[in-house]
């Protein structure tokens, strides 16, 4: 085992993507090396965090999985260029904004969360979307609603395979019950 | 785990004449038999081993409460064996600890139920050094950082950690090569770690 263990090796170790003998050698090393054990713990923390994450821009399968795990979500169907007031009920974990649009032919979707005066609060380049369902899903957690101002605009920038771009804006006022 | 008693290990009477140093924590083991375990080098030993034991158990069992139980159980076993002078090579107590962990995890997988009477001083000691619950990242920050990854990179990580897909399965699902999946996966993990541990997203 070459110490310190390379990051890629730690990821492969943590994801059980190594031959058993190699994994066992790393295991033995981790019990003797504080530095590598600490580095592995950091990789583990990320991995275990991802295990529970609901992506802020999600797909239907992510939402279904979260529901199956007991996460309480409230879904709002929203159309572009209309202002919506949405309420996160007490006891719910997420508001999911199903942003409707025509995603046929869309190659990439970049998504921004802005204040009404245009300041960018968060950006999600190359975000996932469901072209067949004609929607991008934004999962807005209670934490986000504490981080961001209640009134926000979500701007979708779509680029098709020819490079043509178009945008759609959703203005959403968030309220906590 | 129940290895033979080792004549080379310091007995209680001999313990002041032989003081090997642990490779894992650097402490002397000469006070293994100190009546008050909370003041002994055993505490240092357990403090050094506990996070590694928990990490090992979490990787194998994917369950934090099971990992915490294994940590407690392993530390008690190590303390008891140490006090009894039954660790074969005290210079490599870390290897002994790994052996204990492997044994315990195998027993958990076989569904064996443990019904042990813990020696109270050992339990007190091990409870003191148990690491806090596994490092919890700020969920909102992690989500925001996660959202900044490319859609394909997000999918690779979600399939890896939420679906427990291996590289070959992910490659099939996303029409990539397994080698490419591994590259994407570790780069995405690295980017996520930098974002989570670094400046706000």
Interface residues (C-beta under 8 A of the other chain):
Chain A: X7 X8 X11 X12 X13 X14 X15 X16 X17 X27 X28 X30 X31 X32 X34 X37 X40 X41 X42 X43 X44 X45 X46 X47 X48 X49 X50 X51 X52 X53 X54 X55 X56 X57 X62 X65 X109 X122 X123 X124 X125 X126 X127 X128 X139 X141 X143 X144 X147
Chain B: X23 X24 X48 X49 X51 X52 X55 X56 X58 X59 X64 X94 X95 X97 X98 X134 X135 X136 X137 X139 X140 X142 X143 X144 X146 X147 X148 X150 X151 X152 X154 X155 X157 X158 X160 X161 X162 X166 X167 X182 X185 X186 X189 X190 X192 X193 X196 X197 X201
